[in-house]
Amino acid sequence: FEMYARMRELLPADLIARMGELTPEQLVALRFAGDGELAALVRDVLAGKLATRKAIKLQIKDWKGDYLRA
């Protein structure tokens, strides 16, 4: 899953260790987050502040389109 590779490059070690706690639905929403805001969003998701795909997407400020996805 390409999102795991992206997160390994961008997240601090404490969040990388917890990537397995994210649900597929959360990962789908997080893929649209810009690089600069990804860590904060992942932290909020893992803290239970953002649980649904819609809630996560509403918090994204730097929208990163997934234009290469087939």
N, C-alpha and C positions, 0 to 999 in steps of 0.2 A: 504494500500500500504506500503510494508516494507521499501521503501526508505524514507518515511516521518518519520518513527520511528528511522531510522538510523540518519537522519539529526537532529532530536530533541536531540539526544545524543551528536552529534559532533559540531553543529553550535552554534555560539554565539547568544544571545537573539535577536539582531537586525536582523539577517538573519532568525531566526526561525519565526519571525513575518511576514516575506515576502515570506515564502515558497509557499504560494498560488499563487504567481505571476509566478512561473515556469510552463512551458508548459509540457505536458506529454512527448513530444519528448526530451526536455531538461533533464527531470528526468531520462529517459532511458539512456541517455549518461552519466549523472553524477554518475549513480550507479557503474560505472567501476572505479571511482576515488578512490585512497587510502584515508584513514582516514585523514592523515596529510595535504592533499592538497584540500580536499573537500570544506572547507570554502572559500578559495581563489578563487576557480573555480566558486562557487555559486555567490560570490561577483561580479566576472567578467561577469557572465551571466546576473545578475540583472542590471548591469551597461550598458548592451548592447554591451559589447566587444565580447561576444561569443553568437551567436544566433542559429546556427544550430548544429545538433547532430554531424556532422563531425568536425566542428570547436572545439567543446568541447572535443571530443575524441582526437584530435590532440594535445591538451594542457596537457593531462594526462601523468604524468611522472611515477607514481606508480600505474600501472595497477592492478586492483583487479578483478579477474575473477569471474563470476557469475556461479559457478559450481554446486550449489545446486538448481538452478531454474529448474522447471519441464517443 
